[in-house]
Amino acid sequence: MKKFYLLLTLSSCIAAQVFAQTAEFQFREALPLGGSLVALIRQNDLKFPNLIDLQILGKGGKELAHTELNLHTEGARTKVESTFKWGNRLNLLLAHYYPAQRSTAYELVQLSLDSLKTVLVKSFGKVRTPPIPVYAFCGYSISPDSSKMMFFNWPIGPPQDSVNLLVQVFDQKMESLWSRKYVLGYANRNFLVLGCLMRNDGSAFIFGENYSEKFTSNTQVQEKNIDRLILLMSGKTSKVDLIKLELGEYSLANLTYSMNRNGDMVATGFFRKTETSEYRGIFTIKISAEANQTIQRLNMIDKKTFATALNIGSEDKFLSRGQMDRTLFGYDLGKLFADPDGSYALVAGRRDNTLVIDIRPDMGLHRIRVVPTPFSFAQQRAGDFAQGFLSGFYFRQGDKYFFIFVDPNNGATDDRGKKLRTDTPGRAFLVEMKEIGRLETRPFQSKFAQRPNAILATQHCRQINAEEVFLLGTETSAKGEILLVYIIEQIADVVKF
């Protein structure tokens, strides 16, 4: 059964907005647009929608614009790949999959923020693809200065044929700056695209993987045969620069990437020996925008360093009651944050704890800090599964690091009827990571916490800029209606004592 959502916004006074709609819609996301503006995006089906409902909300939740788009395309199933703001427009990246033709047509729809009128529809052409959703057969990136957008698609040919990537770069008016097809020396069946990044000068990075041995549907994948790839394309020629990763005897277990305002690209991931599951450390690479100067490092993390970080993190009385695995392995990579001073922070997590790894501008390892997953998160209830660090919202204020956790077992009891949480300071709580790695847990001070029945949805929260965060959650009314509750709040107000 699809849920009908209402909306409450938190401000000096609380305003309610009931959505007018002609069909039942499911919430997709709320996108902060700057100032007090928020775009609310809902679909009649989260997988393959025919209709999408869009609203622009202002101060106090006042509706400023509202439209409903019909996404129906004859003979196709449509998927909304991404929604994002670029310049003064709301953008929808659509993929129209045609099962009979086994092909996908990619399309960008741009709408004005003041009226939600369609300003431009840009087609990127139709390419042959397997059924969606599968892998990243298309992707986009906006340059750090927001002057350009790149779009790539990967038309799938016969499995044994070489990979063809079509890369297109546009200005803010969606006028073409360059477009080029690149033929890579990898077979379609062995290749996988992870994503892309775009520089201010219009050059582009593609991140991918290639399986170096023969690959069929019956192949048992071995990590030692997976090559992580970084490709650089200037657009001036059809030449592709393959960035050789200097890993020596090690292999990468994963890879994530980021770019600062200058266009310097940094990628990082855990490395290990192929015959072991335990990580040996963090690999880092930086390719500067100026002359493509490259720095690569294998930053070893020995057992003593990791154990020290675990011990300091475990000193927090509220977070430390769970038992943590003291082996460095099994971490999923989160976001790689770029700082104005040229340093970076990598967030990685597994079920029992979250790591924040600080990386110096020279790509050396500065320090490791640990936030244990709250103990009650590990206490499973029917239908629940703790997601570890994915259950927390990470944000920053200057050189300070914070997590907001929502305790899913607040008020729950164990098998003996004893409450799992007796000292939880409210449904949500704030953790600050101190300079040397020590943690400070305190009540969540946001106006959001003043609504006792509101539950923060950390997967929809985001940091807007250096001063503001966007917080969103749900609340159930007395009539059983599900309300969406959001606030744009100053970080200083959220983290104050």
C-alpha positions as CSV (number, residue, x, y, z in Angstrom):
1,M,0.0,0.0,0.0
2,K,1.4,3.4,-1.0
3,K,1.8,6.0,1.7
4,F,0.2,9.4,1.6
5,Y,2.5,12.0,3.0
6,L,1.8,15.4,4.7
7,L,4.5,17.9,5.4
8,L,5.4,19.9,8.5
9,T,8.3,22.4,8.5
10,L,10.0,23.5,11.7
11,S,10.5,27.2,12.0
12,S,9.7,29.9,14.6
13,C,6.1,28.7,14.0
14,I,5.1,25.3,12.6
15,A,3.2,25.3,9.3
16,A,1.4,22.4,7.7
17,Q,1.2,21.7,4.0
18,V,-1.2,19.1,2.6
19,F,-0.2,17.9,-0.9
20,A,-2.7,18.3,-3.6
21,Q,-2.4,15.3,-5.9
22,T,-4.2,13.3,-8.6
23,A,-2.4,10.0,-7.8
24,E,-0.8,8.3,-4.9
25,F,2.9,9.2,-4.7
26,Q,5.8,7.8,-2.7
27,F,8.4,10.1,-1.3
28,R,11.7,10.1,-3.2
29,E,13.7,13.0,-1.7
30,A,13.7,16.5,-0.5
31,L,16.4,18.6,-2.1
32,P,17.6,21.9,-0.4
33,L,18.0,24.6,-3.1
34,G,19.5,27.4,-1.1
35,G,18.1,29.8,1.4
36,S,14.8,28.5,2.6
37,L,13.9,26.8,-0.7
38,V,13.3,23.1,-0.8
39,A,12.3,20.8,-3.7
40,L,10.0,17.9,-2.7
41,I,10.2,15.1,-5.2
42,R,7.7,12.2,-5.2
43,Q,7.0,9.4,-7.6
44,N,4.0,7.1,-8.2
45,D,6.4,4.2,-8.3
46,L,9.9,4.3,-6.9
47,K,11.4,1.9,-9.4
48,F,9.7,2.7,-12.8
49,P,7.4,5.8,-12.3
50,N,4.9,7.1,-14.9
51,L,4.3,10.3,-12.9
52,I,6.5,12.5,-10.8
53,D,5.2,15.2,-8.4
54,L,7.4,18.2,-7.8
55,Q,6.9,21.1,-5.3
56,I,9.1,24.1,-4.4
57,L,8.5,25.1,-0.8
58,G,9.6,28.3,0.8
59,K,9.7,29.7,4.3
60,G,7.3,28.0,6.7
61,G,6.6,25.3,4.1
62,K,4.7,27.7,1.8
63,E,4.1,26.2,-1.6
64,L,5.8,28.4,-4.3
65,A,5.4,26.1,-7.3
66,H,3.9,22.8,-8.0
67,T,3.8,20.6,-11.1
68,E,3.2,17.0,-12.1
69,L,5.2,15.5,-14.9
70,N,4.0,12.6,-17.0
71,L,7.0,10.4,-17.7
72,H,5.2,7.8,-19.8
73,T,7.0,6.9,-23.0
74,E,5.4,4.4,-25.4
75,G,7.1,1.1,-25.2
76,A,9.5,2.1,-22.4
77,R,10.0,1.8,-18.7
78,T,11.4,5.0,-17.2
79,K,13.8,5.2,-14.3
80,V,14.8,8.5,-12.6
81,E,18.6,8.2,-12.4
82,S,19.2,11.4,-10.4
83,T,17.7,14.7,-9.3
84,F,20.0,17.7,-8.7
85,K,20.2,21.5,-8.7
86,W,22.5,23.1,-11.3
87,G,22.5,26.9,-11.6
88,N,19.0,28.1,-11.2
89,R,17.3,25.0,-12.5
90,L,16.1,21.7,-11.1
91,N,17.4,18.8,-13.1
92,L,15.9,15.3,-13.6
93,L,18.2,12.7,-15.3
94,L,15.9,10.0,-16.9
95,A,16.6,6.6,-18.4
96,H,13.9,5.3,-20.8
97,Y,14.5,1.5,-21.2
98,Y,12.9,-0.2,-24.2
99,P,12.7,-4.0,-23.5
100,A,11.8,-5.0,-27.0
101,Q,14.9,-3.2,-28.4
102,R,17.1,-3.8,-25.3
103,S,18.2,-0.2,-25.5
104,T,18.0,2.9,-23.3
105,A,17.5,6.5,-24.2
106,Y,18.9,9.0,-21.7
107,E,17.3,12.4,-21.2
108,L,17.9,15.5,-19.0
109,V,14.8,17.6,-18.1
110,Q,15.5,21.0,-16.7
111,L,12.8,23.0,-14.8
112,S,12.9,26.6,-13.6
113,L,13.0,27.0,-9.8
114,D,10.5,29.8,-9.7
115,S,7.7,28.2,-11.6
116,L,8.7,24.5,-12.2
117,K,8.1,25.1,-15.9
118,T,10.1,22.9,-18.3
119,V,12.9,25.0,-19.7
120,L,14.8,22.4,-21.6
121,V,14.7,18.7,-22.5
122,K,18.1,17.3,-23.7
123,S,18.4,13.9,-25.3
124,F,21.7,12.1,-25.1
125,G,20.8,9.5,-27.6
126,K,19.7,5.8,-27.4
127,V,22.2,3.1,-26.7
128,R,22.0,-0.7,-26.5
129,T,22.0,-1.8,-22.8
130,P,21.0,-4.8,-20.7
131,P,17.8,-4.4,-18.6
132,I,18.0,-1.7,-16.0
133,P,18.8,-1.3,-13.3
134,V,22.2,-3.1,-13.5
135,Y,25.4,-1.2,-13.7
136,A,26.5,2.4,-14.3
137,F,25.8,2.6,-18.0
138,C,25.4,6.4,-17.7
139,G,26.6,9.0,-15.3
140,Y,27.2,12.7,-14.9
141,S,29.4,15.1,-13.0
142,I,29.4,18.9,-12.5
143,S,32.6,20.8,-12.3
144,P,33.6,22.3,-8.9
145,D,32.9,25.9,-10.2
146,S,29.5,24.7,-11.6
147,S,30.4,26.0,-15.1
148,K,30.2,22.7,-16.9
149,M,28.5,19.3,-16.8
150,M,29.8,16.0,-18.2
151,F,27.7,13.1,-19.2
152,F,28.9,9.7,-20.2
153,N,27.1,6.6,-21.5
154,W,28.4,3.2,-22.3
155,P,26.7,1.5,-25.3
156,I,26.9,-2.2,-24.7
157,G,28.0,-4.2,-27.7
158,P,28.9,-7.9,-28.1
159,P,30.6,-9.2,-24.9
160,Q,34.0,-9.7,-26.6
161,D,34.1,-6.3,-28.2
162,S,36.0,-3.3,-26.8
163,V,34.3,-0.9,-24.5
164,N,33.1,2.3,-26.2
165,L,32.5,5.3,-23.9
166,L,30.7,8.4,-25.2
167,V,31.7,11.5,-23.2
168,Q,29.8,14.8,-23.7
169,V,30.6,18.1,-22.0
170,F,28.1,21.0,-21.8
171,D,28.0,24.6,-20.4
172,Q,25.2,25.8,-18.2
173,K,23.0,26.5,-21.3
174,M,23.5,22.9,-22.2
175,E,25.4,23.9,-25.3
176,S,28.1,21.3,-26.3
177,L,31.7,22.2,-25.4
178,W,33.0,18.8,-26.7
179,S,31.9,15.3,-27.4
180,R,34.0,12.3,-28.1
181,K,33.7,8.6,-28.3
182,Y,36.6,6.6,-26.6
183,V,37.5,3.1,-27.5
184,L,39.1,1.4,-24.5
185,G,41.2,-1.7,-24.6
186,Y,38.9,-3.8,-22.4
187,A,36.1,-6.2,-23.3
188,N,32.5,-5.3,-22.5
189,R,32.0,-8.5,-20.5
190,N,35.0,-7.7,-18.2
191,F,34.4,-4.0,-17.6
192,L,32.5,-2.0,-15.1
193,V,32.1,1.8,-14.7
194,L,32.0,3.1,-11.2
195,G,31.5,6.9,-11.9
196,C,33.1,10.1,-13.1
197,L,34.4,13.5,-12.1
198,M,34.7,16.7,-14.1
199,R,37.3,19.4,-13.8
200,N,36.9,23.2,-14.2
201,D,38.8,23.1,-17.4
202,G,36.5,20.5,-19.0
203,S,38.7,17.4,-18.7
204,A,37.1,14.3,-17.2
205,F,37.9,11.3,-15.1
206,I,36.3,7.9,-15.4
207,F,36.6,5.4,-12.6
208,G,36.1,1.7,-13.4
209,E,37.1,-1.9,-12.9
210,N,38.3,-4.5,-15.3
211,Y,38.5,-8.3,-14.7
212,S,41.9,-9.3,-16.1
213,E,41.1,-13.0,-16.6
214,K,38.5,-14.6,-18.9
215,F,35.0,-13.9,-17.6
216,T,31.8,-15.7,-18.3
217,S,28.5,-16.1,-16.4
218,N,30.0,-19.1,-14.6
219,T,33.2,-17.4,-13.5
220,Q,33.9,-17.4,-9.8
221,V,35.3,-13.8,-9.3
222,Q,38.7,-13.6,-7.6
223,E,39.7,-10.2,-6.2
224,K,43.3,-10.6,-7.4
225,N,42.0,-10.4,-11.0
226,I,40.1,-7.1,-10.5
227,D,42.0,-4.0,-11.6
228,R,40.7,-0.7,-10.4
229,L,41.1,1.9,-13.1
230,I,41.4,5.7,-13.3
231,L,41.1,7.1,-16.8
232,L,41.7,10.8,-17.7
233,M,40.2,12.4,-20.9
234,S,41.1,15.9,-21.9
235,G,38.6,16.0,-24.8
236,K,41.2,17.5,-27.1
237,T,42.0,14.2,-28.7
238,S,40.8,10.6,-28.6
239,K,43.7,9.7,-26.3
240,V,42.9,8.2,-22.9
241,D,45.4,8.5,-20.2
242,L,45.4,5.4,-17.9
243,I,46.6,6.3,-14.5
244,K,48.8,3.5,-13.3
245,L,48.2,2.8,-9.6
246,E,51.4,2.0,-7.8
247,L,50.2,-0.8,-5.5
248,G,53.3,-3.1,-5.6
249,E,52.4,-6.5,-4.1
250,Y,49.0,-5.3,-2.9
251,S,45.5,-5.1,-4.4
252,L,42.7,-2.6,-3.8
253,A,39.7,-3.8,-2.0
254,N,37.6,-0.8,-2.9
255,L,37.9,2.8,-4.2
256,T,36.2,6.1,-3.7
257,Y,37.1,9.6,-5.1
258,S,36.5,13.3,-4.7
259,M,37.6,16.6,-6.1
260,N,38.3,20.0,-4.4
261,R,37.4,23.4,-5.7
262,N,40.6,23.7,-7.7
263,G,40.0,20.5,-9.6
264,D,42.5,18.4,-7.8
265,M,41.3,14.8,-7.9
266,V,41.9,12.5,-4.9
267,A,41.1,8.8,-4.8
268,T,41.5,6.4,-1.9
269,G,40.7,2.8,-0.9
270,F,41.8,0.0,1.5
271,F,44.6,-2.3,0.2
272,R,45.6,-5.8,1.2
273,K,47.5,-8.8,0.0
274,T,45.3,-10.8,-2.3
275,E,45.4,-14.0,-0.2
276,T,44.1,-12.3,3.0
277,S,41.0,-10.5,4.0
278,E,42.7,-8.1,6.5
279,Y,43.5,-4.7,5.2
280,R,47.1,-3.4,5.5
281,G,46.3,0.3,5.1
282,I,44.9,3.1,2.9
283,F,46.1,3.8,-0.6
284,T,45.9,7.5,-1.7
285,I,46.5,9.2,-5.0
286,K,46.2,12.9,-5.9
287,I,46.3,14.3,-9.5
288,S,46.6,18.1,-9.3
289,A,44.7,20.2,-11.8
290,E,48.0,22.0,-12.5
291,A,50.1,20.0,-14.9
292,N,48.6,16.7,-13.7
293,Q,51.2,16.3,-11.0
294,T,50.6,13.0,-9.3
295,I,51.3,11.8,-5.7
296,Q,50.6,8.2,-4.7
297,R,51.1,6.6,-1.3
298,L,50.6,3.3,0.4
299,N,49.8,4.3,4.0
300,M,50.4,1.3,6.2
301,I,48.1,1.0,9.3
302,D,49.7,-1.4,11.7
303,K,47.8,-3.3,14.4
304,K,49.0,-1.1,17.2
305,T,47.8,2.1,15.5
306,F,44.4,0.6,14.8
307,A,44.1,-0.8,18.3
308,T,45.0,2.5,19.8
309,A,42.2,4.2,17.8
310,L,39.7,1.5,18.8
311,N,40.7,1.9,22.5
312,I,40.2,5.7,22.5
313,G,36.9,5.4,20.7
314,S,35.7,2.8,23.2
315,E,36.2,5.1,26.2
316,D,32.8,6.7,25.6
317,K,30.5,5.3,28.2
318,F,27.4,5.4,26.0
319,L,28.9,3.9,22.9
320,S,31.3,1.3,24.2
321,R,29.1,-1.5,25.5
322,G,29.3,-3.4,22.2
323,Q,32.2,-5.7,21.4
324,M,34.3,-4.5,18.4
325,D,36.3,-6.7,16.1
326,R,39.9,-5.6,16.4
327,T,40.9,-6.7,12.9
328,L,41.1,-4.0,10.2
329,F,38.8,-5.5,7.5
330,G,35.3,-5.4,6.1
331,Y,34.9,-1.6,5.9
332,D,32.6,0.0,3.3
333,L,33.7,3.3,2.0
334,G,31.5,6.4,2.6
335,K,32.2,9.9,1.4
336,L,35.6,11.4,0.9
337,F,35.5,15.0,2.1
338,A,37.8,17.7,0.7
339,D,38.9,20.5,3.1
340,P,39.9,24.1,2.0
341,D,43.4,23.6,3.3
342,G,44.0,20.7,0.9
343,S,43.5,17.9,3.4
344,Y,40.8,15.2,3.2
345,A,38.7,13.1,5.5
346,L,37.5,9.6,4.5
347,V,34.4,8.1,6.3
348,A,34.3,4.3,6.3
349,G,32.2,1.9,8.3
350,R,31.2,-1.6,9.2
351,R,28.6,-3.0,11.6
352,D,30.5,-2.3,14.8
353,N,32.2,1.0,14.2
354,T,32.9,4.0,11.9
355,L,36.3,5.2,10.9
356,V,37.2,8.8,10.0
357,I,40.6,8.8,8.4
358,D,42.3,12.2,8.1
359,I,44.6,12.5,5.1
360,R,47.2,15.3,4.7
361,P,47.6,17.4,1.6
362,D,50.7,15.3,0.7
363,M,48.4,12.2,0.8
364,G,50.1,10.9,4.0
365,L,47.9,9.5,6.8
366,H,47.4,12.0,9.6
367,R,45.2,10.1,12.1
368,I,42.5,7.5,12.5
369,R,39.4,8.2,14.7
370,V,36.8,5.6,15.6
371,V,33.1,6.0,16.5
372,P,31.7,2.7,17.9
373,T,28.2,1.8,16.6
374,P,25.8,2.3,19.5
375,F,25.4,-1.0,21.4
376,S,21.6,-1.3,21.0
377,F,21.9,-1.1,17.2
378,A,23.3,-4.6,17.4
379,Q,20.2,-5.9,19.2
380,Q,18.0,-7.1,16.4
381,R,14.3,-6.9,16.4
382,A,11.9,-8.6,14.0
383,G,12.3,-7.1,10.6
384,D,15.2,-4.9,11.7
385,F,18.8,-5.0,10.7
386,A,21.4,-2.5,12.0
387,Q,23.3,-0.8,9.2
388,G,26.2,0.4,11.3
389,F,27.6,3.7,10.1
390,L,24.9,4.0,7.6
391,S,22.5,4.6,10.5
392,G,24.3,7.9,11.3
393,F,24.5,11.3,9.7
394,Y,28.0,12.7,9.5
395,F,28.7,16.4,9.2
396,R,31.4,19.0,10.0
397,Q,31.9,22.4,11.5
398,G,35.3,23.8,10.6
399,D,37.8,21.3,11.9
400,K,35.2,19.6,14.1
401,Y,33.5,16.3,13.2
402,F,30.0,15.2,14.3
403,F,27.6,12.3,14.0
404,I,23.9,12.2,14.7
405,F,22.6,8.7,15.5
406,V,19.0,7.6,15.8
407,D,18.7,4.7,18.2
408,P,16.3,2.2,16.6
409,N,15.9,0.3,19.9
410,N,15.0,3.3,22.0
411,G,12.5,2.0,24.6
412,A,12.8,-1.6,23.4
413,T,13.4,-4.5,25.7
414,D,15.5,-7.6,25.6
415,D,14.4,-11.2,26.0
416,R,14.1,-10.8,29.7
417,G,12.0,-7.6,29.5
418,K,14.8,-5.3,30.5
419,K,15.1,-2.0,28.6
420,L,18.0,-2.0,26.1
421,R,18.4,1.8,26.6
422,T,18.2,3.4,29.9
423,D,20.5,6.3,29.3
424,T,19.7,7.4,25.8
425,P,19.4,11.2,25.8
426,G,16.3,11.3,23.5
427,R,15.6,9.4,20.3
428,A,18.5,11.0,18.5
429,F,21.9,11.9,20.0
430,L,25.0,13.8,18.9
431,V,28.6,12.5,19.0
432,E,31.5,14.9,18.6
433,M,34.9,13.6,17.6
434,K,37.6,15.4,19.5
435,E,41.1,16.2,18.2
436,I,42.8,13.2,19.6
437,G,40.0,10.9,18.8
438,R,38.1,11.0,22.1
439,L,34.3,11.1,21.8
440,E,31.7,13.3,23.5
441,T,28.1,12.2,23.5
442,R,25.4,14.7,24.3
443,P,21.7,15.4,23.6
444,F,20.6,16.4,20.2
445,Q,19.8,20.1,20.5
446,S,18.0,20.7,17.2
447,K,14.5,22.1,17.0
448,F,13.7,18.8,15.3
449,A,14.2,17.1,18.7
450,Q,11.5,19.2,20.3
451,R,8.9,17.1,18.5
452,P,8.8,13.9,20.6
453,N,7.1,11.8,18.0
454,A,9.4,12.8,15.1
455,I,12.0,10.3,13.9
456,L,15.0,11.6,12.1
457,A,15.7,9.8,8.7
458,T,19.5,10.1,8.6
459,Q,19.7,8.8,5.0
460,H,17.8,12.0,3.9
461,C,19.9,14.5,6.0
462,R,22.7,16.4,4.4
463,Q,25.1,19.2,5.0
464,I,24.2,22.2,2.8
465,N,27.3,24.3,3.4
466,A,29.8,25.2,6.1
467,E,27.0,26.8,8.3
468,E,23.8,24.8,7.6
469,V,22.4,21.3,7.7
470,F,19.2,19.9,6.3
471,L,17.4,17.5,8.6
472,L,14.3,15.5,7.6
473,G,12.3,12.8,9.2
474,T,8.8,11.3,9.7
475,E,6.0,11.7,12.2
476,T,2.8,9.8,12.6
477,S,-0.3,11.9,13.3
478,A,-3.2,11.0,15.5
479,K,-5.1,9.9,12.4
480,G,-2.3,7.6,11.4
481,E,-1.1,9.8,8.6
482,I,2.6,9.8,7.9
483,L,4.0,13.4,8.1
484,L,7.3,14.6,6.6
485,V,9.1,17.0,8.9
486,Y,12.1,19.0,7.9
487,I,14.2,21.9,9.0
488,I,17.1,23.9,7.6
489,E,19.2,24.7,10.7
490,Q,22.4,26.5,11.6
491,I,25.1,23.9,12.6
492,A,26.0,26.1,15.5
493,D,22.5,25.7,16.9
494,V,22.6,21.9,16.4
495,V,25.9,21.3,18.2
496,K,25.6,23.8,21.0
497,F,25.4,22.6,24.6
